[in-house]
C-alpha cells in the first residue's frame, strides 16, 4: 500500500488542525482558571473532554485521508 501525496497532505492537515484546536482549548482553559480559580476542577475536566474530542476527530481525519490514498 502506497500513500499518495494528497493523502499525506490531508493527514498532515488533520494533525495540524488538532494541534491548533488543543492549543486553543488549553489557552482558553488557563485564562478561565486565572479569572475564576474556584472553578478549576470543572474547567480542567471540561478542557480534557474537549481535547479528547478534538483528538478523536483528528484521528478520524488521518485514517480517512490514509485510506483514500
Buried (B, 14 or more C-beta within 10 A) or exposed (E): EEEEEEBEEBBEBBBEBBEEBBEEBEEEBEEBBEEEEEEEEEBBEBBEEBBEEBEEBBEEBBEBBBEEB
